[in-house]
Amino acid sequence: MYLGIHVNRFTWPGGPAGIARTLSSIVQRAEAAGFESLSVMDHFFQIAPNGPPNHEMLEAYTALGYIAGKTSKIRLGTIVTGVTYRHPGLLVKQVTTLDVLSGGRAYFGIGAAWFEHEHLGLGVPFPPLKERFERLEEALQIAHHMWSGNEGPYEGKHYQLANPMLYPKPVQDPHPMIVVGGSGEQKTLKLVAKYADACNIFDGPELAHKLEILRGHCADAGRPYEKITIGVQTRLALSLDGHEGTTTPAAVFDHCGELSRLGVTWLNVGIPTMAEPGSLELFGSRVVPEIAKL
């Protein structure tokens, strides 16, 4: 199992002028600590429980480009981009650009979107749920279409691309890992089985059931379930003594063992204390080497 860090808040001491410095420190410390991947949250406004909507929120792909320039090994992506945020052709171009400039470290996280407030706030159309899932499936088709090198037209219900050229091509062959976020049994997990290389599901008591549903969808789609990277997302504050609101390294390892037995190989962790000195280093010394054995 490998560990990813999820950067989901940017409200740190020093205000806007200090964000770049703090973010640079976090991503470099995460890479040094042995985190395999780093994701940023792709939202326009902050969401609960991270803070109120008017707390700082960076634009995701600008932030990832900055992070790519500050790191050299860690894999980079979003968990996850709402399909309504950007036109799919442009989004594939953005992910490809990140892959090229990072030396082949990008992955493509996408979901159906849900936060109506931010759409209305910035004037971004927020279609009904059924249409958002239709758009999500077309966006996944467009990603495969463009990354296959097919420059012929794409004709969908919601998107039409007359000449979807993509130059430069991604560094990764055949393309960056496609991650579909969410755990809806009838739509989201079916799209994972049909189009994705990985899923991202919240940790919780329903996880085993969700994975059985995904296994069934893979069988229906004719894809080996074992080819899907099983990713799980959680929040975690770590301490040596497990004082109030925190978890000990031993307890984390025990839980990761349970997740591993379910087939989870990628754990994405939001760490409330990530900006504090020593927080990521504790993960690096006590957690990363142990769960790498799973």
Buried (B, 14 or more C-beta within 10 A) or exposed (E): BBBBBBBBBBBBEEEEEEBBEBBBBBBBBBBBBBBBBBBBBBBBBBBEEBBEBEEEBBEBBEBBBBBBEBBEEBBBBBBBBBBBBBBBBEBBBBBBBBBBBBEEBBBBBBBBBBBEEBBEEEEBEBBEEEBBBBBBBBBBBBBBBBBEEEBEEBEBEBBEBEEBEBEEBBBBEEBBBBBBBBBBBEBBBBBBBBBBBBBBBBBEEEBEEBBEBBBBBBEEBEBEBEEBBBBBBBBBBBBEEBEEEBBBBEEBBEBBBEBBEEBBBBBBBBBBBBBEEEBBEBBBBBBBEBBEEB
